[in-house]
Amino acid sequence: MNPQDAQASLDQIRALQDRTREEMVRKIFPWPFVIVSALGLFAVFTSIDLGQPWDSLARGLGLAVFMGSGLLHAFRITVLPRPTALMIAILIGITPVHFVAFVIGRIAGFSLFGLPAHGFLSQAMAGGALAAVVYIAIMPLASRIIAWIALQGHGSAVR
């Protein structure tokens, strides 16, 4: 192999790495999975004001949908990003936003709509709806930030 062939091979490898990173970034947080996860989050927050045994059932089902959609997405994509500490910190950092949105929605449900504290149509349902909407609204921003981190190309980007 002469030096020109070696350089051409290295250039091709770099181009394929860039294409792999672009494919990985394109598939971070697809909308169907985000919406299904938001429905699971809604079920978890809404279940707080339900009576026994419905609260446990709804909370378990909501957690299964929320976590299951993430796991299903991880198994379906062919290229997974190698998580960095910054990516994990961003995902953990946006978690309190959902809880704050839930509390604000719950307070708004009581003060604006006069919703009862318990039952099917309750303050928790208003808070859960707001938390789900905030989750859907914040995911494009989180996706862009994680894509930016993945495209930086520090080390191997895939596992």
TORPA-4810 file (N, C-alpha, C, O; in nm, 3 decimals):
<nodes>
NODE_1_0.085_-0.118_0.000_0.000_0.000_0.000_0.090_0.123_0.000_0.181_0.136_0.082_M
NODE_2_0.063_0.212_-0.091_0.143_0.333_-0.098_0.080_0.442_-0.010_-0.034_0.426_0.035_N
NODE_3_0.152_0.551_0.015_0.100_0.656_0.104_-0.031_0.719_0.056_-0.113_0.759_0.138_P
NODE_4_-0.051_0.728_-0.075_-0.174_0.787_-0.127_-0.295_0.698_-0.095_-0.402_0.748_-0.059_Q
NODE_5_-0.277_0.567_-0.108_-0.386_0.474_-0.074_-0.417_0.478_0.075_-0.534_0.473_0.115_D
NODE_6_-0.314_0.486_0.157_-0.334_0.493_0.302_-0.410_0.621_0.339_-0.501_0.618_0.421_A
NODE_7_-0.371_0.734_0.278_-0.439_0.860_0.306_-0.584_0.856_0.259_-0.674_0.907_0.326_Q
NODE_8_-0.608_0.795_0.143_-0.745_0.782_0.092_-0.829_0.696_0.186_-0.946_0.726_0.210_A
NODE_9_-0.770_0.590_0.240_-0.843_0.505_0.335_-0.874_0.581_0.463_-0.985_0.569_0.516_S
NODE_10_-0.779_0.658_0.513_-0.805_0.738_0.633_-0.913_0.842_0.609_-0.998_0.864_0.695_L
NODE_11_-0.910_0.905_0.493_-1.015_1.003_0.460_-1.152_0.937_0.453_-1.251_0.994_0.499_D
NODE_12_-1.157_0.817_0.398_-1.285_0.744_0.390_-1.334_0.706_0.529_-1.454_0.714_0.557_Q
NODE_13_-1.244_0.665_0.617_-1.282_0.631_0.754_-1.337_0.754_0.825_-1.438_0.744_0.895_I
NODE_14_-1.273_0.869_0.810_-1.321_0.992_0.874_-1.458_1.032_0.819_-1.545_1.075_0.895_R
NODE_15_-1.476_1.016_0.689_-1.606_1.049_0.630_-1.716_0.956_0.684_-1.828_1.001_0.710_A
NODE_16_-1.684_0.828_0.700_-1.782_0.734_0.755_-1.810_0.764_0.902_-1.923_0.749_0.948_L
NODE_17_-1.708_0.807_0.978_-1.731_0.845_1.117_-1.824_0.965_1.125_-1.914_0.969_1.209_Q
NODE_18_-1.803_1.063_1.038_-1.891_1.180_1.036_-2.032_1.141_1.000_-2.128_1.192_1.058_D
NODE_19_-2.047_1.051_0.904_-2.181_1.007_0.864_-2.248_0.930_0.977_-2.369_0.941_0.998_R
NODE_20_-2.169_0.851_1.050_-2.223_0.778_1.165_-2.271_0.875_1.272_-2.379_0.857_1.329_T
NODE_21_-2.192_0.978_1.301_-2.233_1.078_1.400_-2.360_1.149_1.354_-2.451_1.171_1.435_R
NODE_22_-2.368_1.185_1.227_-2.487_1.253_1.175_-2.610_1.163_1.185_-2.718_1.211_1.219_E
NODE_23_-2.594_1.035_1.154_-2.706_0.941_1.165_-2.750_0.926_1.311_-2.869_0.919_1.340_E
NODE_24_-2.653_0.921_1.400_-2.682_0.908_1.542_-2.759_1.031_1.591_-2.856_1.018_1.665_M
NODE_25_-2.715_1.149_1.551_-2.778_1.272_1.593_-2.919_1.284_1.536_-3.009_1.334_1.603_V
NODE_26_-2.938_1.238_1.416_-3.069_1.245_1.353_-3.173_1.162_1.428_-3.292_1.193_1.425_R
NODE_27_-3.129_1.057_1.494_-3.223_0.966_1.559_-3.234_0.986_1.710_-3.294_0.903_1.779_K
NODE_28_-3.176_1.095_1.762_-3.188_1.122_1.906_-3.328_1.176_1.933_-3.370_1.272_1.868_I
NODE_29_-3.399_1.118_2.024_-3.532_1.160_2.068_-3.631_1.178_1.952_-3.674_1.291_1.927_F
NODE_30_-3.667_1.072_1.882_-3.767_1.087_1.775_-3.905_1.118_1.834_-3.937_1.074_1.945_P
NODE_31_-3.985_1.194_1.761_-4.114_1.242_1.811_-4.209_1.133_1.859_-4.269_1.152_1.965_W
NODE_32_-4.226_1.021_1.789_-4.319_0.921_1.842_-4.282_0.873_1.982_-4.370_0.854_2.066_P
NODE_33_-4.154_0.854_2.007_-4.112_0.808_2.139_-4.125_0.918_2.243_-4.156_0.890_2.359_F
NODE_34_-4.102_1.043_2.204_-4.119_1.155_2.296_-4.265_1.167_2.338_-4.294_1.188_2.456_V
NODE_35_-4.356_1.154_2.243_-4.499_1.166_2.275_-4.546_1.051_2.363_-4.621_1.072_2.458_I
NODE_36_-4.502_0.930_2.333_-4.539_0.815_2.417_-4.480_0.830_2.557_-4.547_0.798_2.656_V
NODE_37_-4.357_0.879_2.566_-4.297_0.904_2.698_-4.374_1.010_2.775_-4.391_0.999_2.896_S
NODE_38_-4.419_1.114_2.705_-4.498_1.219_2.770_-4.629_1.164_2.822_-4.675_1.204_2.929_A
NODE_39_-4.691_1.072_2.749_-4.815_1.009_2.798_-4.788_0.926_2.924_-4.869_0.925_3.017_L
NODE_40_-4.674_0.858_2.927_-4.636_0.784_3.048_-4.612_0.876_3.164_-4.653_0.847_3.276_G
NODE_41_-4.545_0.988_3.139_-4.521_1.088_3.244_-4.653_1.146_3.294_-4.671_1.166_3.414_L
NODE_42_-4.746_1.171_3.202_-4.879_1.220_3.239_-4.950_1.120_3.330_-5.011_1.159_3.429_F
NODE_43_-4.943_0.991_3.296_-5.007_0.888_3.379_-4.945_0.881_3.518_-5.017_0.862_3.617_A
NODE_44_-4.814_0.895_3.527_-4.747_0.889_3.657_-4.791_1.005_3.745_-4.826_0.985_3.861_V
NODE_45_-4.791_1.127_3.690_-4.828_1.243_3.770_-4.978_1.245_3.802_-5.017_1.286_3.911_F
NODE_46_-5.060_1.203_3.708_-5.205_1.204_3.730_-5.246_1.103_3.836_-5.345_1.123_3.906_T
NODE_47_-5.171_0.994_3.848_-5.209_0.887_3.941_-5.196_0.928_4.087_-5.245_0.856_4.175_S
NODE_48_-5.133_1.039_4.116_-5.110_1.080_4.254_-5.241_1.099_4.331_-5.250_1.063_4.448_I
NODE_49_-5.342_1.154_4.265_-5.467_1.184_4.335_-5.572_1.075_4.323_-5.684_1.092_4.373_D
NODE_50_-5.542_0.965_4.260_-5.639_0.856_4.251_-5.638_0.775_4.380_-5.539_0.774_4.453_L
NODE_51_-5.747_0.708_4.406_-5.755_0.624_4.526_-5.692_0.488_4.501_-5.661_0.452_4.388_G
NODE_52_-5.675_0.413_4.610_-5.622_0.278_4.600_-5.723_0.188_4.532_-5.842_0.211_4.555_Q
NODE_53_-5.693_0.095_4.454_-5.565_0.050_4.400_-5.528_0.119_4.268_-5.428_0.086_4.206_P
NODE_54_-5.611_0.215_4.226_-5.591_0.276_4.095_-5.462_0.358_4.088_-5.400_0.365_3.982_W
NODE_55_-5.422_0.419_4.198_-5.300_0.500_4.193_-5.177_0.414_4.166_-5.091_0.451_4.086_D
NODE_56_-5.169_0.299_4.232_-5.055_0.209_4.209_-5.056_0.152_4.068_-4.952_0.141_4.004_S
NODE_57_-5.174_0.117_4.022_-5.186_0.062_3.887_-5.149_0.166_3.781_-5.072_0.137_3.689_L
NODE_58_-5.201_0.286_3.795_-5.172_0.391_3.696_-5.026_0.434_3.704_-4.964_0.459_3.600_A
NODE_59_-4.971_0.442_3.823_-4.831_0.482_3.837_-4.739_0.376_3.777_-4.643_0.409_3.707_R
NODE_60_-4.768_0.250_3.803_-4.688_0.142_3.745_-4.698_0.137_3.593_-4.598_0.119_3.524_G
NODE_61_-4.819_0.154_3.542_-4.838_0.154_3.398_-4.769_0.275_3.334_-4.706_0.263_3.230_L
NODE_62_-4.781_0.391_3.398_-4.716_0.511_3.346_-4.565_0.499_3.343_-4.500_0.537_3.246_G
NODE_63_-4.508_0.446_3.453_-4.363_0.425_3.456_-4.318_0.324_3.351_-4.214_0.340_3.289_L
NODE_64_-4.399_0.219_3.332_-4.365_0.119_3.231_-4.366_0.181_3.091_-4.278_0.153_3.010_A
NODE_65_-4.464_0.264_3.063_-4.471_0.330_2.932_-4.356_0.429_2.917_-4.290_0.432_2.813_V
NODE_66_-4.332_0.510_3.019_-4.226_0.612_3.014_-4.089_0.547_2.993_-4.014_0.587_2.904_F
NODE_67_-4.056_0.449_3.076_-3.926_0.385_3.067_-3.918_0.289_2.949_-3.814_0.276_2.885_M
NODE_68_-4.028_0.221_2.922_-4.030_0.126_2.811_-4.009_0.191_2.676_-3.944_0.134_2.589_G
NODE_69_-4.064_0.311_2.658_-4.044_0.378_2.529_-3.897_0.415_2.510_-3.845_0.407_2.399_S
NODE_70_-3.832_0.456_2.617_-3.689_0.487_2.608_-3.606_0.363_2.579_-3.514_0.367_2.498_G
NODE_71_-3.638_0.254_2.647_-3.564_0.130_2.622_-3.590_0.076_2.482_-3.498_0.029_2.415_L
NODE_72_-3.715_0.082_2.437_-3.748_0.036_2.303_-3.673_0.118_2.199_-3.621_0.063_2.101_L
NODE_73_-3.667_0.248_2.220_-3.592_0.333_2.127_-3.444_0.295_2.126_-3.383_0.289_2.020_H
NODE_74_-3.388_0.270_2.244_-3.246_0.235_2.251_-3.217_0.103_2.181_-3.110_0.087_2.123_A
NODE_75_-3.310_0.010_2.184_-3.289_-0.118_2.118_-3.314_-0.112_1.968_-3.260_-0.193_1.892_F
NODE_76_-3.396_-0.018_1.924_-3.431_-0.010_1.782_-3.328_0.063_1.697_-3.315_0.034_1.578_R
NODE_77_-3.255_0.158_1.756_-3.159_0.232_1.674_-3.032_0.150_1.659_-2.995_0.072_1.746_I
NODE_78_-2.966_0.169_1.547_-2.848_0.089_1.517_-2.721_0.151_1.573_-2.625_0.079_1.600_T
NODE_79_-2.719_0.281_1.592_-2.600_0.350_1.641_-2.638_0.423_1.769_-2.725_0.510_1.769_V
NODE_80_-2.572_0.387_1.877_-2.598_0.451_2.005_-2.485_0.549_2.037_-2.368_0.518_2.016_L
NODE_81_-2.520_0.668_2.087_-2.413_0.759_2.127_-2.346_0.708_2.254_-2.411_0.654_2.343_P
NODE_82_-2.217_0.726_2.261_-2.147_0.692_2.384_-2.175_0.804_2.483_-2.133_0.918_2.460_R
NODE_83_-2.246_0.776_2.591_-2.285_0.884_2.683_-2.163_0.944_2.751_-2.074_0.873_2.798_P
NODE_84_-2.162_1.075_2.755_-2.057_1.145_2.829_-2.119_1.198_2.958_-2.240_1.197_2.975_T
NODE_85_-2.034_1.243_3.046_-2.083_1.297_3.173_-2.170_1.419_3.149_-2.267_1.442_3.223_A
NODE_86_-2.138_1.499_3.048_-2.217_1.618_3.018_-2.357_1.581_2.966_-2.455_1.645_3.002_L
NODE_87_-2.365_1.478_2.882_-2.497_1.432_2.833_-2.584_1.386_2.949_-2.702_1.420_2.956_M
NODE_88_-2.527_1.308_3.037_-2.603_1.257_3.152_-2.644_1.372_3.243_-2.756_1.373_3.295_I
NODE_89_-2.554_1.468_3.263_-2.586_1.583_3.347_-2.700_1.665_3.289_-2.783_1.716_3.363_A
NODE_90_-2.705_1.677_3.158_-2.814_1.752_3.094_-2.947_1.680_3.115_-3.047_1.743_3.149_I
NODE_91_-2.948_1.550_3.094_-3.073_1.476_3.111_-3.119_1.475_3.257_-3.239_1.484_3.284_L
NODE_92_-3.026_1.466_3.349_-3.062_1.473_3.491_-3.102_1.615_3.528_-3.192_1.635_3.610_I
NODE_93_-3.037_1.713_3.467_-3.066_1.852_3.498_-3.204_1.899_3.455_-3.260_1.990_3.516_G
NODE_94_-3.259_1.838_3.349_-3.393_1.880_3.305_-3.504_1.809_3.382_-3.621_1.845_3.368_I
NODE_95_-3.470_1.711_3.462_-3.571_1.638_3.538_-3.647_1.727_3.636_-3.770_1.716_3.643_T
NODE_96_-3.582_1.813_3.713_-3.659_1.899_3.805_-3.756_1.992_3.734_-3.854_2.036_3.794_P
NODE_97_-3.732_2.022_3.609_-3.823_2.109_3.533_-3.961_2.045_3.525_-4.062_2.115_3.533_V
NODE_98_-3.966_1.913_3.509_-4.095_1.844_3.502_-4.170_1.851_3.635_-4.291_1.870_3.637_H
NODE_99_-4.097_1.837_3.744_-4.161_1.844_3.875_-4.211_1.985_3.905_-4.320_2.002_3.961_F
NODE_100_-4.133_2.084_3.867_-4.177_2.223_3.886_-4.301_2.251_3.801_-4.394_2.316_3.847_V
NODE_101_-4.301_2.201_3.678_-4.419_2.219_3.592_-4.541_2.149_3.652_-4.653_2.201_3.644_A
NODE_102_-4.521_2.032_3.712_-4.631_1.961_3.776_-4.689_2.043_3.891_-4.811_2.057_3.904_F
NODE_103_-4.602_2.098_3.974_-4.649_2.177_4.089_-4.720_2.303_4.041_-4.826_2.338_4.095_V
NODE_104_-4.665_2.371_3.942_-4.730_2.491_3.888_-4.865_2.456_3.827_-4.963_2.528_3.847_I
NODE_105_-4.872_2.346_3.753_-5.000_2.303_3.695_-5.101_2.266_3.801_-5.221_2.292_3.785_G
NODE_106_-5.055_2.206_3.908_-5.145_2.169_4.017_-5.201_2.293_4.086_-5.320_2.300_4.116_R
NODE_107_-5.115_2.389_4.110_-5.161_2.515_4.171_-5.255_2.588_4.077_-5.357_2.641_4.120_I
NODE_108_-5.222_2.590_3.949_-5.308_2.656_3.850_-5.442_2.583_3.839_-5.546_2.648_3.822_A
NODE_109_-5.442_2.452_3.848_-5.567_2.377_3.844_-5.659_2.412_3.959_-5.781_2.417_3.942_G
NODE_110_-5.602_2.437_4.074_-5.683_2.476_4.188_-5.728_2.621_4.178_-5.846_2.652_4.194_F
NODE_111_-5.633_2.711_4.151_-5.667_2.854_4.157_-5.744_2.902_4.035_-5.832_2.987_4.049_S
NODE_112_-5.714_2.850_3.917_-5.782_2.899_3.797_-5.911_2.822_3.764_-6.010_2.880_3.721_L
NODE_113_-5.907_2.691_3.785_-6.019_2.608_3.744_-6.099_2.550_3.860_-6.205_2.491_3.838_F
NODE_114_-6.051_2.567_3.982_-6.122_2.515_4.099_-6.132_2.364_4.101_-6.231_2.310_4.149_G
NODE_115_-6.030_2.295_4.050_-6.033_2.149_4.047_-6.018_2.091_4.187_-5.946_2.147_4.270_L
NODE_116_-6.084_1.979_4.214_-6.072_1.918_4.346_-5.935_1.855_4.366_-5.861_1.831_4.271_P
NODE_117_-5.903_1.828_4.492_-5.772_1.772_4.525_-5.763_1.623_4.494_-5.653_1.571_4.476_A
NODE_118_-5.876_1.554_4.488_-5.874_1.409_4.464_-5.978_1.374_4.358_-6.072_1.449_4.333_H
NODE_119_-5.957_1.258_4.298_-6.051_1.210_4.198_-5.988_1.204_4.060_-5.868_1.228_4.043_G
NODE_120_-6.071_1.170_3.962_-6.020_1.153_3.826_-5.980_1.286_3.763_-5.867_1.302_3.716_F
NODE_121_-6.072_1.383_3.762_-6.041_1.516_3.709_-6.000_1.603_3.828_-6.084_1.665_3.892_L
NODE_122_-5.870_1.606_3.856_-5.822_1.672_3.977_-5.706_1.765_3.945_-5.668_1.783_3.829_S
NODE_123_-5.652_1.822_4.049_-5.537_1.910_4.036_-5.417_1.836_3.978_-5.339_1.893_3.902_Q
NODE_124_-5.403_1.709_4.014_-5.291_1.630_3.962_-5.302_1.611_3.812_-5.201_1.604_3.742_A
NODE_125_-5.424_1.603_3.760_-5.440_1.589_3.616_-5.395_1.716_3.545_-5.330_1.709_3.440_M
NODE_126_-5.428_1.832_3.600_-5.381_1.958_3.541_-5.229_1.968_3.549_-5.164_2.009_3.453_A
NODE_127_-5.172_1.929_3.662_-5.027_1.930_3.676_-4.959_1.830_3.585_-4.854_1.859_3.527_G
NODE_128_-5.018_1.712_3.572_-4.963_1.610_3.482_-4.968_1.653_3.337_-4.875_1.627_3.260_G
NODE_129_-5.077_1.719_3.299_-5.089_1.768_3.162_-4.982_1.874_3.134_-4.919_1.872_3.028_A
NODE_130_-4.962_1.965_3.228_-4.860_2.068_3.209_-4.720_2.005_3.206_-4.637_2.046_3.125_L
NODE_131_-4.695_1.909_3.291_-4.563_1.842_3.292_-4.539_1.769_3.159_-4.427_1.772_3.108_A
NODE_132_-4.642_1.705_3.104_-4.627_1.636_2.976_-4.601_1.735_2.862_-4.518_1.710_2.775_A
NODE_133_-4.671_1.848_2.864_-4.649_1.951_2.761_-4.508_2.008_2.773_-4.442_2.029_2.671_V
NODE_134_-4.463_2.033_2.894_-4.327_2.085_2.914_-4.225_1.982_2.869_-4.122_2.018_2.810_V
NODE_135_-4.251_1.854_2.895_-4.160_1.748_2.850_-4.148_1.749_2.698_-4.038_1.740_2.644_Y
NODE_136_-4.261_1.758_2.630_-4.260_1.762_2.483_-4.189_1.888_2.434_-4.116_1.884_2.334_I
NODE_137_-4.210_2.000_2.502_-4.150_2.125_2.459_-3.999_2.130_2.485_-3.926_2.194_2.409_A
NODE_138_-3.952_2.064_2.588_-3.811_2.074_2.625_-3.724_1.972_2.551_-3.602_1.991_2.542_I
NODE_139_-3.782_1.866_2.498_-3.703_1.763_2.431_-3.629_1.812_2.306_-3.516_1.767_2.284_M
NODE_140_-3.685_1.900_2.223_-3.604_1.948_2.110_-3.478_2.022_2.155_-3.373_2.010_2.093_P
NODE_141_-3.490_2.099_2.263_-3.373_2.169_2.314_-3.269_2.070_2.368_-3.150_2.082_2.339_L
NODE_142_-3.315_1.972_2.445_-3.224_1.870_2.497_-3.161_1.792_2.382_-3.043_1.757_2.387_A
NODE_143_-3.240_1.764_2.279_-3.188_1.691_2.164_-3.080_1.771_2.092_-2.977_1.715_2.053_S
NODE_144_-3.102_1.901_2.075_-3.000_1.984_2.009_-2.872_1.991_2.090_-2.762_1.986_2.035_R
NODE_145_-2.885_2.003_2.221_-2.766_2.011_2.306_-2.689_1.880_2.303_-2.567_1.880_2.291_I
NODE_146_-2.759_1.768_2.313_-2.692_1.638_2.311_-2.632_1.612_2.173_-2.525_1.553_2.162_I
NODE_147_-2.701_1.655_2.066_-2.646_1.641_1.932_-2.518_1.723_1.917_-2.421_1.678_1.856_A
NODE_148_-2.518_1.843_1.972_-2.399_1.927_1.965_-2.282_1.860_2.037_-2.169_1.863_1.988_W
NODE_149_-2.310_1.801_2.152_-2.205_1.732_2.227_-2.154_1.612_2.148_-2.034_1.588_2.141_I
NODE_150_-2.246_1.536_2.088_-2.207_1.417_2.012_-2.126_1.453_1.888_-2.036_1.379_1.849_A
NODE_151_-2.158_1.565_1.826_-2.087_1.605_1.704_-1.952_1.670_1.732_-1.877_1.698_1.638_L
NODE_152_-1.919_1.694_1.858_-1.789_1.751_1.889_-1.676_1.656_1.852_-1.565_1.699_1.820_Q
NODE_153_-1.705_1.527_1.856_-1.609_1.428_1.809_-1.493_1.403_1.903_-1.383_1.372_1.857_G
NODE_154_-1.514_1.415_2.033_-1.408_1.386_2.128_-1.404_1.235_2.151_-1.490_1.179_2.218_H
NODE_155_-1.305_1.172_2.096_-1.294_1.028_2.110_-1.394_0.956_2.024_-1.449_1.012_1.929_G
NODE_156_-1.419_0.831_2.058_-1.514_0.752_1.983_-1.655_0.793_2.019_-1.690_0.800_2.137_S
NODE_157_-1.737_0.821_1.918_-1.871_0.872_1.944_-1.975_0.764_1.961_-2.085_0.790_2.009_A
NODE_158_-1.942_0.642_1.921_-2.040_0.535_1.928_-1.985_0.421_2.010_-1.865_0.408_2.031_V
NODE_159_-2.079_0.337_2.056_-2.035_0.218_2.129_-2.087_0.095_2.059_-2.061_-0.016_2.104_R
</nodes>
